[in-house]
Amino acid sequence: MNTTEVTPPKEINRHHIWWQLSILVAISALAVYVGSAFDEQIQNYIPEQRVLSSIFNKKPSGLSGLSELLKKVGLSAHPWLLPYRNLRSAHGMLVIIAPSTSPAEFEAEQILNWVHAGNDLIYLDHFSFKMTRRLLEKLSLNIADSTELRDESVPVDASKAVFAHVPGLTLTSDTMITGGQPVVSFNDKAIFSELKYGKGRILIGTAPNLCANRRLSERNNWANFQFLVNWMSTATGDIMFDERCHGFSESGNVFVVLGRSPWGAVFLQVMLLLAVGVYSASKRFGATSVAIDLRKISNLEFINGLSNAYRRAKANSPIYEITGQALRNRLSKFLSISPHEPTVKIIEAWNLRLESNPAKYAQLRDTVPKFLRDFDQAIEQKNISDSQFKSLILSCDKITEQLNDQLVTPSLKRLNG
């Protein structure tokens, strides 16, 4: 009698698991970094879909170059992503350049109240539409169309401190400002104007692409950046580029938000309790491990024990019903007929199959009809004797073996042989 050998469970090497997890995290981080770097490089070759005067935009129309320049000269510059009502907790200079969405009426009031308290504002836009002039109307400034300037060289007053190291400006504009103190003019038409507002200052300009990234490639345009750097260096606080007007907002992680609430403290306590429980269990009972419990008897002993259990339970009828129904379904499928058909129909289909090839199915000519009739009679009986049960099971085995021989192809027979 063959018996299976019992082998003790292998000890799990947990160091291998940690090494695999570490390698997985490292590979994932590398894949994300490479993907981000590739995406950043490929974006340089894709044309801009729209003009976006944002410090997050590294394309020709963006202001990322100006932001980096301010940091290199020692000025504190960062994006402003919060609602304007939060400006009252900030101090410095707000820079709004070509906003995608102009400030609403109440937002313009919030900005001006902040400036009135002693802060500065730079607002550059074409102001071509009335809805973009809400803030200017509160300052009694007017915008009018003028002769279009296209990268025109405009002289400046070198005696003013704001134009230190600025021989001239290269501007593109099609509107002019009426009101305030002109800072930069062309043909007596103000392009930049400055005015005091309460304790603060405001610089209004109609050349929003004054310091676009595309101007960094030409030396003649560097004076534009020097002009803004000179004006921004007079700020008494941080320089805040308004990115909320370009559609950006401060993103909040839901887990961070929940973590700051009482639910975060509850979760932390539960995790601490769980960690203490796991550590205590490992110290008291040892670390958890997988135990493989192999069957300690041979297959033959297992089958004999199972058959004895069925015999003592007098379960001959259920066993034969399961075995016979499986064979009946197989015969129905072989004859291309539904297994729900009555036995008479299945026998008729079998006879038709015999007529088509009598030599092939000669050994099963009478066995199959007899099995089908005996099966119907057996399932109607409540109890089947052991001798009858044995005879029925042998009949099923005989039909199954002969069907297997008939269904196996010659090529498979050669392989098995």
TIPAMAR-256290 format. One record per residue (C-alpha): x, y, z; residue in three letters. Coordinates in steps of 0.1 Angstrom, whole numbers. Each point is the difference from the previous one (the first is absolute). Layout:
<rs>
{r {X; Y; Z}; ala}
...
</rs>
This chain:
<rs>
{r {0; 0; 0}; met}
{r {14; 34; -10}; asn}
{r {0; 27; 26}; thr}
{r {8; 36; -4}; thr}
{r {31; 14; 17}; glu}
{r {-7; 26; 26}; val}
{r {24; 29; -3}; thr}
{r {2; 28; 26}; pro}
{r {-11; 35; -11}; pro}
{r {28; 21; -13}; lys}
{r {9; 30; 21}; glu}
{r {-10; 33; -16}; ile}
{r {29; 23; -6}; asn}
{r {-15; 34; 8}; arg}
{r {31; 19; -10}; his}
{r {-6; -11; -36}; his}
{r {-35; 16; 1}; ile}
{r {14; 33; 13}; trp}
{r {26; 0; -27}; trp}
{r {-26; -6; -27}; gln}
{r {-22; 27; 13}; leu}
{r {29; 25; 1}; ser}
{r {10; -9; -35}; ile}
{r {-36; 4; -11}; leu}
{r {-3; 35; 16}; val}
{r {33; 10; -16}; ala}
{r {-10; -11; -35}; ile}
{r {-34; 17; 4}; ser}
{r {17; 33; 10}; ala}
{r {25; -3; -28}; leu}
{r {-28; -6; -25}; ala}
{r {-20; 30; 12}; val}
{r {31; 22; -2}; tyr}
{r {10; -11; -35}; val}
{r {-36; 4; -12}; gly}
{r {-2; 35; 15}; ser}
{r {33; 10; -16}; ala}
{r {-10; -14; -33}; phe}
{r {-33; 18; 1}; asp}
{r {17; 33; 9}; glu}
{r {24; -3; -30}; gln}
{r {-27; -10; -25}; ile}
{r {-21; 30; 10}; gln}
{r {28; 23; -12}; asn}
{r {-6; -13; -36}; tyr}
{r {-38; 3; 1}; ile}
{r {-15; 33; -11}; pro}
{r {-19; 21; 26}; glu}
{r {-37; -5; -1}; gln}
{r {-7; 34; 17}; arg}
{r {19; 29; 14}; val}
{r {5; -4; 37}; leu}
{r {20; 27; 19}; ser}
{r {7; -23; 30}; ser}
{r {31; -7; 19}; ile}
{r {-9; -37; -4}; phe}
{r {1; 3; -38}; asn}
{r {35; -7; -13}; lys}
{r {-10; 6; -36}; lys}
{r {6; 32; -19}; pro}
{r {-31; 18; 14}; ser}
{r {7; -9; 36}; gly}
{r {17; 19; 28}; leu}
{r {22; -28; 15}; ser}
{r {31; 18; -11}; gly}
{r {-10; 32; 19}; leu}
{r {-7; -21; 31}; ser}
{r {34; -17; -1}; glu}
{r {17; 34; -6}; leu}
{r {-16; 15; 31}; leu}
{r {12; -29; 21}; lys}
{r {35; 4; -14}; lys}
{r {2; 36; 10}; val}
{r {-12; -8; 35}; gly}
{r {-36; 10; -1}; leu}
{r {-27; -22; 16}; ser}
{r {-25; -9; -27}; ala}
{r {-26; -27; 2}; his}
{r {-35; -7; -16}; pro}
{r {-32; 12; 16}; trp}
{r {-27; -28; -2}; leu}
{r {-25; 10; 27}; leu}
{r {-31; 22; -2}; pro}
{r {6; 37; 1}; tyr}
{r {-17; 3; 34}; arg}
{r {31; -18; 15}; asn}
{r {22; 29; -11}; leu}
{r {-6; 18; 33}; arg}
{r {23; -25; 16}; ser}
{r {28; 6; -25}; ala}
{r {23; 30; -6}; his}
{r {20; 10; -31}; gly}
{r {-7; 3; -37}; met}
{r {-27; -17; -21}; leu}
{r {8; -5; -37}; val}
{r {-29; -6; -24}; ile}
{r {10; -5; -36}; ile}
{r {-25; -8; -28}; ala}
{r {-25; -17; 22}; pro}
{r {-21; -28; -17}; ser}
{r {-29; 10; 23}; thr}
{r {-2; 37; 10}; ser}
{r {-7; 8; 36}; pro}
{r {-37; 3; 8}; ala}
{r {-15; 32; 16}; glu}
{r {4; -12; 36}; phe}
{r {35; -14; -7}; glu}
{r {11; 33; -14}; ala}
{r {-11; 16; 32}; glu}
{r {19; -25; 21}; gln}
{r {32; 6; -20}; ile}
{r {-3; 38; 3}; leu}
{r {-7; -2; 37}; asn}
{r {31; -20; 4}; trp}
{r {21; 25; -20}; val}
{r {-15; 29; 20}; his}
{r {13; -16; 31}; ala}
{r {36; 4; -12}; gly}
{r {7; -26; -26}; asn}
{r {9; 2; -37}; asp}
{r {-17; -12; -32}; leu}
{r {13; -6; -36}; ile}
{r {-28; -5; -25}; tyr}
{r {9; -6; -36}; leu}
{r {-26; -8; -27}; asp}
{r {-13; 11; -33}; his}
{r {-32; 12; 16}; phe}
{r {-18; -5; -33}; ser}
{r {-34; -8; 14}; phe}
{r {-21; 18; 26}; lys}
{r {-2; -29; 24}; met}
{r {39; 1; 3}; thr}
{r {-2; 36; 12}; arg}
{r {-20; -4; 32}; arg}
{r {30; 7; 22}; leu}
{r {11; 30; -21}; leu}
{r {-34; 16; 1}; glu}
{r {3; 1; 38}; lys}
{r {33; 19; -5}; leu}
{r {-15; 25; -25}; ser}
{r {23; -13; -27}; leu}
{r {-11; -2; -36}; asn}
{r {12; -23; -28}; ile}
{r {-2; 11; -37}; ala}
{r {12; -16; -32}; asp}
{r {32; 13; -15}; ser}
{r {24; -7; -28}; thr}
{r {11; -36; 2}; glu}
{r {36; -5; 11}; leu}
{r {17; -32; -10}; arg}
{r {33; -5; 17}; asp}
{r {6; 37; -2}; glu}
{r {30; 16; 17}; ser}
{r {-13; 26; 25}; val}
{r {24; 25; 17}; pro}
{r {-2; 5; 38}; val}
{r {10; 27; 25}; asp}
{r {34; -12; 11}; ala}
{r {0; 25; 29}; ser}
{r {-25; -19; 19}; lys}
{r {12; -27; 24}; ala}
{r {-24; -26; -14}; val}
{r {18; 2; -33}; phe}
{r {35; -7; 13}; ala}
{r {19; -21; -25}; his}
{r {-30; 3; -24}; val}
{r {10; 17; -33}; pro}
{r {-35; -6; -15}; gly}
{r {-29; -24; -1}; leu}
{r {-13; -23; -28}; thr}
{r {-38; 0; 2}; leu}
{r {-30; -14; -17}; thr}
{r {-33; 17; 7}; ser}
{r {-31; 13; -17}; asp}
{r {-16; 20; 29}; thr}
{r {9; 30; 21}; met}
{r {-7; 12; 35}; ile}
{r {-16; 33; 10}; thr}
{r {6; 10; 36}; gly}
{r {26; -5; 26}; gly}
{r {36; 10; -3}; gln}
{r {15; -12; -33}; pro}
{r {31; -21; 4}; val}
{r {6; -12; -36}; val}
{r {-16; 19; -30}; ser}
{r {2; -2; -37}; phe}
{r {-11; 30; -21}; asn}
{r {-14; 15; 32}; asp}
{r {-22; -30; 6}; lys}
{r {5; -18; 33}; ala}
{r {8; -37; -1}; ile}
{r {9; -2; 37}; phe}
{r {-14; 22; 27}; ser}
{r {6; 1; 37}; glu}
{r {-23; 13; 28}; leu}
{r {-1; 2; 37}; lys}
{r {-30; -17; 17}; tyr}
{r {-2; 5; 37}; gly}
{r {32; -12; 15}; lys}
{r {8; -22; -30}; gly}
{r {10; 3; -37}; arg}
{r {-14; -13; -32}; ile}
{r {18; -5; -34}; leu}
{r {-24; -4; -30}; ile}
{r {13; -11; -34}; gly}
{r {-15; -9; -33}; thr}
{r {30; -22; -11}; ala}
{r {-6; -33; 17}; pro}
{r {27; -19; -20}; asn}
{r {26; 24; 13}; leu}
{r {20; -28; 16}; cys}
{r {-12; -31; -18}; ala}
{r {25; -29; -3}; asn}
{r {4; 6; -37}; arg}
{r {18; 33; 7}; arg}
{r {28; -17; 18}; leu}
{r {14; -13; -32}; ser}
{r {8; 36; -13}; glu}
{r {25; 22; 19}; arg}
{r {-19; 32; -10}; asn}
{r {-30; -12; 21}; asn}
{r {19; -5; 32}; trp}
{r {-7; 36; 10}; ala}
{r {-37; -9; 4}; asn}
{r {9; -24; 28}; phe}
{r {23; 26; 16}; gln}
{r {-29; 25; 1}; phe}
{r {-23; -24; 18}; leu}
{r {28; -12; 23}; val}
{r {7; 36; 10}; asn}
{r {-37; 7; 7}; trp}
{r {-4; -33; 19}; met}
{r {31; 6; 21}; ser}
{r {-18; 29; 18}; thr}
{r {-26; -25; 14}; ala}
{r {0; -1; 38}; thr}
{r {-11; -36; 1}; gly}
{r {-4; -31; -21}; asp}
{r {-6; 2; -38}; ile}
{r {-31; -21; -7}; met}
{r {-9; -10; -36}; phe}
{r {-37; -4; -3}; asp}
{r {-6; -35; -14}; glu}
{r {-35; -2; 12}; arg}
{r {-11; 22; -29}; cys}
{r {16; -25; -24}; his}
{r {-21; -29; 14}; gly}
{r {24; -14; 25}; phe}
{r {-10; -7; 36}; ser}
{r {15; -14; 31}; glu}
{r {-6; -38; -2}; ser}
{r {-9; -17; 32}; gly}
{r {5; -37; 6}; asn}
{r {-31; -16; 15}; val}
{r {22; -20; 24}; phe}
{r {18; 31; 12}; val}
{r {-33; 18; 6}; val}
{r {-14; -29; 19}; leu}
{r {32; -5; 19}; gly}
{r {-2; 36; 14}; arg}
{r {-36; -7; 13}; ser}
{r {-9; -21; 31}; pro}
{r {-3; -30; -23}; trp}
{r {38; 2; -5}; gly}
{r {7; -3; 37}; ala}
{r {-24; -29; 3}; val}
{r {17; -18; -29}; phe}
{r {35; 6; 15}; leu}
{r {-11; -14; 33}; gln}
{r {-15; -31; -17}; val}
{r {33; -5; -19}; met}
{r {20; 3; 32}; leu}
{r {-22; -25; 17}; leu}
{r {3; -24; -29}; leu}
{r {38; 3; -1}; ala}
{r {2; -7; 37}; val}
{r {-23; -30; -4}; gly}
{r {20; -15; -28}; val}
{r {33; 6; 17}; tyr}
{r {-14; -15; 33}; ser}
{r {-14; -31; -19}; ala}
{r {33; -6; -17}; ser}
{r {19; 1; 33}; lys}
{r {-25; -22; 19}; arg}
{r {-8; -26; -26}; phe}
{r {27; 5; -26}; gly}
{r {-2; 15; -35}; ala}
{r {-29; -12; -22}; thr}
{r {10; -25; -27}; ser}
{r {-18; -22; -26}; val}
{r {-3; -37; 12}; ala}
{r {-5; -25; -28}; ile}
{r {-20; -31; 13}; asp}
{r {5; -28; -24}; leu}
{r {-23; -31; -1}; arg}
{r {16; -28; 19}; lys}
{r {-16; -29; -19}; ile}
{r {3; -13; -35}; ser}
{r {-25; 7; -28}; asn}
{r {-13; -36; 2}; leu}
{r {-6; 1; 37}; glu}
{r {-17; 34; -4}; phe}
{r {-24; -15; -27}; ile}
{r {-7; -30; 21}; asn}
{r {-8; 20; 30}; gly}
{r {-23; 23; -20}; leu}
{r {-19; -30; -15}; ser}
{r {-4; -15; 34}; asn}
{r {-14; 32; 13}; ala}
{r {-25; 2; -28}; tyr}
{r {-10; -37; 6}; arg}
{r {-6; 5; 37}; arg}
{r {-21; 31; -9}; ala}
{r {-20; -21; -25}; lys}
{r {7; 27; -27}; ala}
{r {0; -24; -30}; asn}
{r {-30; 18; -16}; ser}
{r {15; 36; 1}; pro}
{r {34; -13; -12}; ile}
{r {-14; -18; -30}; tyr}
{r {-23; 29; -8}; glu}
{r {30; 23; -2}; ile}
{r {21; -25; -20}; thr}
{r {-28; -11; -23}; gly}
{r {-12; 36; -7}; gln}
{r {35; 10; -10}; ala}
{r {2; -28; -25}; leu}
{r {-35; 7; -13}; arg}
{r {10; 36; -6}; asn}
{r {31; -11; -18}; arg}
{r {-20; -24; -23}; leu}
{r {-25; 28; -7}; ser}
{r {28; 23; -10}; lys}
{r {16; -27; -22}; phe}
{r {-34; -5; -17}; leu}
{r {-6; 37; -4}; ser}
{r {-32; -1; 20}; ile}
{r {-11; 18; 31}; ser}
{r {5; -19; 33}; pro}
{r {-34; 11; 11}; his}
{r {-16; -21; -28}; glu}
{r {-18; -32; 12}; pro}
{r {19; -33; -1}; thr}
{r {-20; -12; -31}; val}
{r {12; 29; -20}; lys}
{r {36; -6; 10}; ile}
{r {-3; -37; -10}; ile}
{r {-14; 10; -33}; glu}
{r {29; 23; -6}; ala}
{r {24; -28; 9}; trp}
{r {-17; -24; -25}; asn}
{r {4; 26; -27}; leu}
{r {37; 3; 8}; arg}
{r {3; -38; -2}; leu}
{r {-16; 0; -35}; glu}
{r {25; 25; -12}; ser}
{r {31; -20; 11}; asn}
{r {-10; -34; 14}; pro}
{r {35; -15; 1}; ala}
{r {15; 29; 20}; lys}
{r {-26; -3; 29}; tyr}
{r {-6; -37; -1}; ala}
{r {13; -7; 35}; gln}
{r {-24; 27; 14}; leu}
{r {-31; -11; -20}; arg}
{r {-20; -14; 29}; asp}
{r {21; 14; 29}; thr}
{r {-11; 36; -3}; val}
{r {-38; -6; -2}; pro}
{r {2; -24; 29}; lys}
{r {19; 26; 21}; phe}
{r {-25; 27; -8}; leu}
{r {-30; -22; 11}; arg}
{r {18; -13; 31}; asp}
{r {9; 36; 10}; phe}
{r {-36; 11; -2}; asp}
{r {-11; -30; 21}; gln}
{r {28; 5; 26}; ala}
{r {-6; 36; 7}; ile}
{r {-37; -8; 8}; glu}
{r {11; -25; 27}; gln}
{r {7; 13; 35}; lys}
{r {27; -25; 8}; asn}
{r {23; -19; -24}; ile}
{r {16; -32; 12}; ser}
{r {38; -4; 0}; asp}
{r {-1; -26; -28}; ser}
{r {-23; 21; -22}; gln}
{r {21; 31; 7}; phe}
{r {32; -19; -10}; lys}
{r {-16; -12; -32}; ser}
{r {-12; 34; -9}; leu}
{r {33; 16; 6}; ile}
{r {19; -26; -20}; leu}
{r {-24; 7; -29}; ser}
{r {8; 37; 2}; cys}
{r {37; -7; 0}; asp}
{r {-3; -23; -30}; lys}
{r {-19; 26; -20}; ile}
{r {24; 28; 10}; thr}
{r {31; -20; -10}; glu}
{r {-15; -10; -34}; gln}
{r {-11; 36; -6}; leu}
{r {35; 12; 8}; asn}
{r {15; -25; -25}; asp}
{r {-25; 12; -27}; gln}
{r {6; 37; 6}; leu}
{r {39; -1; 1}; val}
{r {15; 8; -34}; thr}
{r {26; -23; -16}; pro}
{r {27; 26; 5}; ser}
{r {-7; 2; 37}; leu}
{r {0; -38; 2}; lys}
{r {35; -1; -16}; arg}
{r {12; 26; 26}; leu}
{r {-14; -20; 29}; asn}
{r {14; -32; -14}; gly}
</rs>
